[in-house]
Amino acid sequence: MTTEHAPAAPDVLIMGGGLAGMTLALQLRQRLPGIEVLVLERRAHPVPLACHKVGESSVEIGAHYFEHTLGLRQHLQGEQLRKFGFRFFFSEGRRDLHRVTELGASRPLPVPSYQIDRGLFENFLGQECQRRGIRFVDEALIRQVDLTEDGSPHTVHWQQAGDEPQQTRARWVVDACGRAGLLKRKLGLARENAHAAHAVWFRISERIHIDAWPLDGDDAGNAEAAQAWRERCVTPTRWLSTNHLVGAGYWVWLIPLASGSHSVGIVADPNYHPLERMNTFEKAMGWLREFQPALFDDLDGKRDKLQDFAFFKRFSYDCSQVFSEHRWALAGEAGRFLDPFYSPGSDFIAIGNTYITELIARDRAGQRLAAHTQIYEQVFRSFYDSTLALYVDQYGLFGDPEVLPIKVIWDYTYYWSVLAQLFCQQRLTDLASLGRLRDELAACQQLNVEVQHFLRAWGAVSQRRNLPVMLDQASVPWFVELNRSLQDGALSDDDFRQRIRQAALTLQQLAGELLQRSLHEHPDLDGRALRALLPPQMLEMPAQSLLFPSAEALAA
């Protein structure tokens, strides 16, 4: 890539030109057209397609950010793959996918999301930064960062390959260097969290067509059942989903990439599946042969198509601070990281970048930062904690065909009706609205934590019946409408507050229903803590349930 050196004092210097750094640069330039931004990226551009990074699956907040906030819809629709939602198969030890419980949608839901080929996307973003007047320097190594607290510019010492060392002064410095966490290490901000899962992943330079997987047996009855399974979806494109092959303590992802490659990952709780069993490609294949043999069969003939292999022992981590009134910030994985289940990575890039952009805009307008920095930090922390609760100690549920589908519909509802509404309605930085809705948002957060506790208790006594049915998200009208509502235009303040209040009521009703359903089969379950958070009317099962019909009812 053609590069040029930045002037001595850009307004913002972003260390790291990956997904978080380049999208922040674009957002800043869009919000503040006159701002001077310098991006320093360690890797040489262009990067390889299907590059070594994870974070390929986007969901609604990230997709909205890329499409609408940054104006990248043409690239996403023309160069990336539209995702066919999330899909789950309770397929441990099985090759007959048509005879296990499947959770997914039979047709695409209204709001698009995308499978992102990170190499393709980051090359495009680098070019887009230059087109928009952002200075982008690749092969740049950060040597040292000197921060100030007296209002004077910070200094970054860096060096481009083959050139002399340089010093650049900038009013703002943003660390977007990913897990290297330059500022986090410098300032002692790194924190562990309670989630100790690990991940291994690799890319294969050929499509994995899950729709065409052989389904055991050649008898006429089996062939008929297999054909019916293929026809559950309106198009034979399950391969476009983020497919999850799940079992107790782990899940396996299958994500297609626009370059023609397919991304495969195993994510596991070490209490169930130690990393040492899967930390090389051959070990991972041996593990798949035992736990997900249908995928092993597909990959076994594609060993020569292997493009890369990597792993993280403990991928999830925390950070004590990501925004500072002294004009520095951490973006993306330089600050915190959750878990790839539900693909929240690009969501939290979008949210964090939006707060950083707002702080820089306030600074350029001559406004004080201390109060807003503190509030944004608290709100961002609450989003992180609420989402982390979906994962901590929950991996045991992933092999439960009865409880996991209910957890997924709860988790989606919580995400679409609260956090996604705040983002898509551009209310993240609206402190007046957040203040008026403080009680409702806190109640939703508390209810989510207690539901996660209860789901874990339910999973401990579940019979885990794995019936040959599809739990079709597209057949649940209120669920489809909740997804569609993310496309609504800007709501008035009153209408937005009413939407969040209605979301709180929906979550209460859903919590009441899952409590009633579980106690119907397991009357000895202790639901007192969850019951205490619900009004009495939410503890009566309505005639029109929000939950999926039971698998038994569907099978009958």
C-alpha positions in Angstrom: 0.0 0.0 0.0 1.2 3.5 -0.8 1.9 5.3 2.5 2.8 8.8 3.5 4.1 10.2 6.8 1.8 12.2 8.9 2.4 15.8 9.9 4.1 16.5 13.2 0.9 16.9 15.3 -2.3 15.1 14.0 -5.3 15.6 16.1 -5.7 11.8 16.7 -3.1 9.1 16.4 -4.5 5.6 16.3 -2.0 2.8 17.1 -3.2 -0.2 15.1 -4.9 -0.4 11.7 -7.0 -3.4 12.2 -10.8 -3.5 12.3 -11.2 -1.3 15.5 -8.6 1.2 14.5 -9.7 1.8 10.9 -13.4 1.9 11.7 -12.7 4.5 14.4 -10.7 6.6 11.9 -13.6 6.5 9.5 -16.1 7.3 12.1 -14.0 10.3 13.3 -13.6 11.6 9.8 -17.3 11.3 9.2 -18.3 13.0 12.4 -15.6 15.6 12.3 -14.7 16.3 8.6 -11.7 18.6 9.4 -10.0 16.3 11.8 -6.5 15.0 11.1 -6.1 11.3 11.9 -3.0 9.2 11.6 -3.2 5.4 11.7 -0.1 3.4 12.3 -0.4 -0.3 11.4 2.3 -3.0 12.1 1.4 -5.3 9.3 2.1 -4.7 5.6 -0.9 -3.9 3.4 -2.6 -5.5 1.6 -3.0 -8.4 4.0 -3.8 -11.9 2.8 -7.5 -12.8 2.2 -9.0 -15.1 4.9 -6.3 -13.7 7.2 -5.2 -15.2 10.5 -7.7 -13.2 12.5 -11.0 -14.3 14.1 -14.1 -12.1 14.4 -15.6 -13.0 11.0 -19.2 -13.2 12.0 -21.1 -9.9 12.5 -24.4 -9.5 14.2 -27.0 -6.7 14.2 -25.1 -3.9 16.1 -21.9 -4.5 14.2 -23.7 -4.8 10.9 -25.6 -1.5 11.5 -22.4 0.2 12.4 -20.6 -0.9 9.2 -23.6 -0.3 7.0 -25.2 2.9 8.4 -22.8 4.6 10.7 -19.8 4.2 8.4 -21.7 4.0 5.1 -20.1 0.8 3.9 -23.3 -1.0 2.7 -22.1 -1.2 -0.9 -19.0 -3.1 0.0 -20.8 -5.4 2.4 -23.6 -6.3 0.0 -21.3 -6.6 -3.0 -18.1 -8.2 -1.6 -19.0 -10.0 1.6 -21.5 -12.8 2.3 -24.9 -12.1 3.9 -25.3 -14.4 6.9 -28.2 -16.8 7.2 -28.4 -16.1 10.9 -27.1 -18.3 13.7 -27.8 -22.1 13.6 -27.3 -24.8 16.2 -27.1 -28.5 15.9 -27.0 -30.8 18.9 -24.8 -33.2 16.9 -22.2 -34.5 19.4 -21.1 -38.0 18.3 -23.6 -37.9 15.4 -23.5 -38.0 11.6 -27.3 -37.9 11.1 -28.0 -34.1 11.4 -31.6 -34.7 10.3 -32.2 -36.7 13.4 -31.1 -34.2 16.0 -32.6 -30.9 17.3 -31.8 -27.9 15.1 -32.2 -24.3 16.2 -32.3 -21.7 13.5 -34.4 -19.8 11.0 -36.1 -21.4 8.0 -35.7 -18.1 6.1 -33.6 -15.0 6.7 -34.8 -12.5 9.3 -35.4 -8.9 8.3 -32.2 -7.2 9.6 -29.1 -8.3 7.6 -25.8 -9.3 9.1 -22.7 -10.5 7.4 -19.9 -13.0 7.3 -16.8 -10.9 7.1 -13.7 -12.0 5.3 -11.3 -10.0 7.5 -8.5 -9.9 5.0 -10.8 -8.6 2.3 -12.5 -6.2 4.7 -9.3 -4.7 6.2 -7.8 -4.2 2.8 -10.9 -2.3 1.8 -10.9 -0.3 5.0 -7.3 0.7 4.5 -8.1 2.0 1.0 -11.2 3.7 2.2 -9.3 5.5 4.9 -7.0 6.9 2.3 -9.9 7.9 0.1 -11.4 9.8 2.9 -8.2 11.7 3.7 -6.9 9.7 6.6 -3.2 9.1 6.7 -2.4 5.4 6.9 1.1 4.1 7.5 1.7 0.3 7.3 4.7 -1.6 8.5 4.9 0.8 11.4 6.2 -0.4 14.8 5.4 1.5 18.0 8.5 1.9 20.1 7.2 4.0 23.0 4.3 6.1 24.1 4.7 9.2 26.4 1.4 10.3 27.8 0.7 13.7 29.4 -1.9 15.0 31.9 -1.2 18.7 31.6 -3.1 19.3 28.3 0.0 19.1 26.1 0.2 16.6 23.3 1.1 13.0 23.8 4.2 11.6 22.0 4.4 8.4 20.1 7.8 7.0 19.1 7.5 4.7 16.1 9.4 3.4 13.1 8.4 2.3 9.6 10.3 -0.6 8.2 13.6 0.6 6.6 13.2 4.2 7.9 14.6 6.2 10.7 12.8 6.3 14.1 10.1 9.1 14.3 8.3 10.9 17.1 4.8 12.1 16.5 2.9 14.4 18.9 -0.9 14.2 18.9 -3.6 15.6 21.1 -5.4 12.2 21.3 -3.8 8.7 21.3 -6.0 5.6 20.9 -4.6 2.1 21.4 -6.2 -0.2 18.8 -3.3 -2.7 18.8 -5.5 -5.6 19.8 -4.3 -8.1 22.4 -0.9 -6.5 22.5 -2.6 -3.9 24.6 0.2 -1.3 24.6 -1.4 1.3 26.8 -3.1 -1.3 29.0 0.2 -2.9 29.8 1.9 0.5 30.2 -0.7 1.7 32.7 -1.4 -1.6 34.5 -5.0 -1.8 33.4 -5.3 -5.5 32.5 -7.7 -7.6 34.5 -8.8 -11.2 34.3 -12.5 -12.1 34.4 -14.4 -15.2 35.5 -14.5 -16.8 32.0 -11.6 -19.2 31.4 -12.6 -20.7 28.0 -10.1 -21.3 25.2 -10.3 -21.5 21.4 -8.5 -23.0 18.5 -9.3 -22.1 14.9 -8.2 -22.7 11.3 -9.2 -21.9 7.8 -9.7 -24.3 4.9 -9.5 -23.0 1.4 -12.7 -24.7 0.3 -16.4 -24.4 1.2 -17.9 -26.6 3.8 -21.4 -27.3 2.4 -23.3 -28.5 5.5 -26.5 -28.8 3.4 -24.9 -31.5 1.3 -23.4 -33.6 4.1 -24.2 -37.3 3.7 -27.0 -38.3 6.2 -26.5 -41.8 7.5 -28.3 -44.7 5.7 -29.6 -45.5 2.3 -33.0 -46.9 3.1 -36.1 -45.2 1.7 -37.4 -43.9 5.1 -34.1 -42.3 5.9 -33.8 -40.7 2.5 -37.2 -39.2 2.9 -36.4 -37.8 6.3 -33.1 -36.4 5.0 -34.9 -34.7 2.1 -37.4 -33.3 4.5 -34.5 -31.9 6.6 -33.0 -30.2 3.6 -36.4 -28.7 2.7 -36.9 -27.1 6.2 -35.1 -24.0 4.9 -36.5 -22.0 2.0 -33.1 -22.2 0.3 -30.4 -24.9 0.6 -28.0 -22.4 2.1 -27.5 -23.5 5.8 -23.8 -23.1 4.9 -24.2 -19.3 4.9 -25.2 -19.4 8.6 -22.8 -19.2 11.5 -23.3 -22.9 12.2 -22.7 -24.1 15.8 -22.1 -27.8 16.4 -22.7 -28.0 20.1 -22.0 -30.3 23.0 -21.6 -30.1 26.8 -18.8 -27.7 27.5 -18.0 -26.6 23.9 -19.2 -25.4 20.6 -17.7 -25.6 17.1 -18.1 -22.7 14.6 -18.4 -23.0 10.8 -18.2 -19.6 9.1 -18.0 -19.1 5.3 -15.8 -16.4 3.9 -16.2 -14.4 0.6 -12.8 -15.5 -0.6 -14.0 -19.1 -0.8 -12.4 -20.3 2.4 -14.3 -21.6 5.5 -13.4 -20.7 9.1 -13.5 -23.5 11.7 -13.2 -23.0 15.4 -13.5 -25.0 18.6 -14.3 -23.0 21.7 -14.4 -24.9 25.0 -14.5 -24.7 28.8 -11.3 -26.4 30.1 -13.2 -28.1 32.8 -14.8 -30.2 30.1 -12.3 -30.2 27.2 -8.7 -29.2 28.0 -6.8 -27.1 25.4 -4.1 -29.8 25.3 -6.5 -32.1 23.5 -6.9 -29.7 20.5 -3.9 -27.3 20.3 -2.5 -28.6 17.0 -4.4 -29.3 13.8 -3.9 -33.1 14.2 -5.1 -33.0 17.8 -8.1 -30.9 16.7 -8.9 -33.4 14.0 -8.7 -36.3 16.5 -11.0 -34.4 18.8 -13.5 -33.7 16.0 -13.5 -37.4 15.0 -14.7 -38.2 18.5 -17.1 -35.4 19.2 -18.3 -34.0 15.8 -17.7 -36.9 13.3 -19.8 -35.4 10.5 -17.4 -32.4 10.4 -14.4 -34.6 10.7 -15.6 -36.6 7.7 -15.8 -33.4 5.6 -12.5 -32.0 6.7 -10.6 -35.3 6.5 -10.4 -35.1 2.7 -9.4 -31.4 2.8 -6.2 -31.6 4.9 -4.2 -30.2 2.0 -6.5 -27.2 2.0 -5.3 -26.0 5.5 -4.4 -22.3 5.4 -3.5 -21.6 9.1 -4.0 -22.8 12.7 -4.0 -20.8 15.9 -5.2 -20.9 19.5 -5.7 -18.8 22.6 -5.5 -20.4 26.0 -7.7 -17.9 27.8 -9.2 -15.6 25.2 -11.6 -13.5 27.4 -10.3 -10.7 29.6 -11.2 -7.4 31.2 -9.7 -4.0 31.6 -10.1 -1.5 34.5 -10.4 1.6 32.2 -10.8 2.2 28.5 -11.6 6.0 28.3 -9.6 8.8 29.9 -10.2 12.5 30.4 -6.5 12.9 29.6 -7.2 12.2 26.0 -6.4 8.6 25.5 -8.6 5.6 24.9 -8.5 1.8 24.2 -10.5 0.5 21.2 -11.6 -3.0 20.5 -9.5 -5.9 21.8 -6.9 -3.5 23.2 -9.4 -3.1 26.1 -11.8 -6.0 26.7 -12.9 -9.1 25.0 -15.9 -11.4 25.8 -16.5 -14.6 23.8 -17.1 -15.4 20.2 -20.4 -17.1 20.9 -23.1 -14.7 19.6 -20.3 -12.8 17.8 -20.2 -9.6 20.0 -16.7 -8.5 18.9 -17.7 -6.0 16.2 -20.6 -4.9 18.4 -18.3 -3.8 21.2 -15.9 -2.2 18.6 -19.0 -0.2 17.4 -20.0 0.8 20.9 -16.5 1.7 22.2 -15.7 3.6 19.0 -18.9 5.6 19.4 -18.0 6.7 22.9 -14.4 7.6 21.8 -15.7 9.6 18.9 -18.1 11.5 21.2 -15.4 12.3 23.7 -13.1 13.6 20.9 -15.9 15.7 19.5 -16.6 17.2 22.9 -12.9 17.9 23.4 -12.7 19.7 20.0 -15.7 21.8 21.0 -13.8 22.9 24.1 -16.0 21.0 26.5 -14.8 19.3 29.7 -14.4 15.5 29.6 -14.3 14.3 33.2 -18.0 13.7 33.8 -18.8 12.2 30.4 -15.7 10.0 30.5 -16.8 8.6 33.9 -20.4 8.0 32.7 -19.4 6.4 29.4 -17.0 4.2 31.3 -19.7 3.1 33.7 -22.2 2.4 30.9 -19.7 0.6 28.7 -18.8 -1.5 31.8 -22.4 -2.4 32.4 -22.8 -3.6 28.8 -19.7 -5.7 29.2 -20.8 -7.2 32.5 -24.4 -7.9 31.2 -23.0 -9.7 28.1 -20.3 -11.6 30.1 -23.1 -13.1 32.2 -24.4 -14.9 29.1 -21.1 -17.0 29.1 -19.7 -17.4 32.5 -20.3 -21.0 33.8 -22.8 -21.5 31.0 -20.9 -23.8 28.7 -22.3 -26.9 30.3 -25.7 -25.9 28.8 -24.4 -26.1 25.3 -25.1 -29.8 25.0 -28.7 -29.5 26.2 -31.3 -29.6 23.4 -34.0 -28.6 25.9 -32.5 -25.7 27.8 -30.0 -24.1 25.3 -32.8 -23.2 22.8 -34.6 -21.3 25.6 -31.4 -19.6 26.6 -30.7 -18.6 23.0 -34.2 -17.0 22.6 -33.8 -15.2 25.9 -30.3 -14.0 25.1 -31.5 -12.7 21.6 -34.5 -11.0 23.2 -32.3 -9.3 25.8 -29.8 -8.2 23.1 -32.4 -7.0 20.5 -34.7 -5.3 22.9 -32.2 -3.4 25.0 -28.6 -3.0 23.8 -29.3 -3.1 20.1 -32.2 -0.6 20.5 -29.8 1.8 22.3 -27.3 1.6 19.5 -29.6 1.6 16.4 -31.6 4.5 17.8 -28.3 6.4 18.5 -29.0 6.7 22.2 -25.7 5.4 23.6 -24.4 8.9 24.3 -27.9 10.4 25.1 -27.3 10.8 28.9 -30.8 12.3 29.4 -32.5 9.2 28.0 -30.1 6.8 29.8 -30.9 8.7 33.1 -34.6 8.6 32.6 -34.4 4.8 31.9 -31.9 4.0 34.6 -34.4 1.9 36.6 -35.7 0.0 33.6 -32.2 -0.8 32.3 -31.0 -1.8 35.8 -34.1 -4.1 36.2 -33.4 -5.7 32.8 -29.8 -6.3 33.8 -30.7 -7.8 37.1 -33.3 -10.0 35.5 -30.8 -11.3 32.9 -28.3 -12.3 35.6 -30.9 -14.2 37.5 -32.3 -15.9 34.4 -28.7 -17.1 33.6 -28.5 -18.5 37.1 -31.8 -20.3 36.8 -31.0 -21.7 33.3 -27.9 -23.2 34.8 -29.9 -24.9 37.6 -32.5 -26.1 35.0 -29.7 -27.6 32.9 -28.5 -29.6 35.9 -31.8 -31.6 36.0 -32.8 -31.5 32.3 -33.4 -34.8 30.5 -31.6 -33.4 27.4 -33.9 -35.1 25.0 -32.5 -34.7 21.5 -35.5 -35.0 19.1 -35.4 -34.7 15.3 -37.1 -31.3 15.1 -36.3 -27.8 14.0 -37.0 -25.0 16.4 -37.7 -22.3 13.7 -37.1 -18.8 14.9 -38.8 -17.5 11.7 -42.0 -19.1 12.8 -42.2 -16.9 16.0 -44.0 -13.7 14.9 -43.1 -11.5 17.9 -39.4 -12.6 17.6 -39.3 -11.7 13.9 -40.9 -8.3 14.6 -38.4 -7.6 17.4 -35.6 -8.1 14.9 -37.4 -6.0 12.3 -37.8 -3.1 14.8 -34.1 -2.5 14.6 -34.7 -1.0 11.2 -37.2 1.6 12.5 -36.3 5.3 11.9 -35.5 7.6 14.7 -38.0 7.5 17.5 -39.0 10.5 19.6 -37.8 10.7 23.2 -41.2 9.6 24.5 -41.5 6.7 22.0 -38.0 5.5 22.7 -38.6 5.4 26.4 -41.9 3.5 25.8 -40.0 1.0 23.7 -37.5 0.3 26.4 -40.3 0.0 29.0 -42.1 -2.4 26.7 -38.9 -4.4 26.4 -38.7 -4.7 30.2 -42.2 -6.1 30.2 -41.5 -8.6 27.4 -38.4 -9.8 29.3 -40.5 -10.2 32.4 -43.1 -12.2 30.5 -40.4 -14.4 28.9 -38.8 -15.0 32.3 -42.1 -16.0 33.8 -42.8 -18.4 31.0 -39.4 -20.2 31.1 -39.9 -20.4 34.9 -43.3 -22.0 34.5 -42.2 -24.4 31.8 -39.2 -25.6 33.8 -41.3 -26.1 37.0 -43.9 -28.0 35.1 -41.4 -30.8 34.4 -39.1 -30.2 37.4 -41.3 -29.0 40.4 -38.3 -29.3 42.8 -36.3 -26.6 41.0 -35.7 -23.6 43.2 -37.1 -20.6 41.3 -37.6 -18.3 44.3 -34.9 -15.8 43.4 -36.2 -15.4 39.8 -39.8 -15.3 41.0 -39.0 -12.5 43.4 -38.1 -10.3 40.4 -41.4 -10.8 38.6 -44.8 -9.3 39.1 -47.5 -11.9 39.9 -49.2 -11.6 36.5 -46.0 -12.7 34.8 -46.1 -16.1 36.6 -49.2 -17.3 34.8 -48.6 -19.0 31.5 -50.5 -17.0 28.8 -52.6 -18.6 26.1 -50.1 -17.3 23.5 -46.7 -18.3 24.7 -43.6 -16.3 23.7 -41.4 -19.4 23.8 -41.0 -22.0 21.1 -43.4 -25.0 21.4 -41.6 -27.8 23.2 -39.6 -30.2 21.1 -42.0 -32.9 22.2 -45.0 -31.0 20.9 -43.2 -30.4 17.6 -42.2 -34.0 17.3 -45.8 -35.1 17.9 
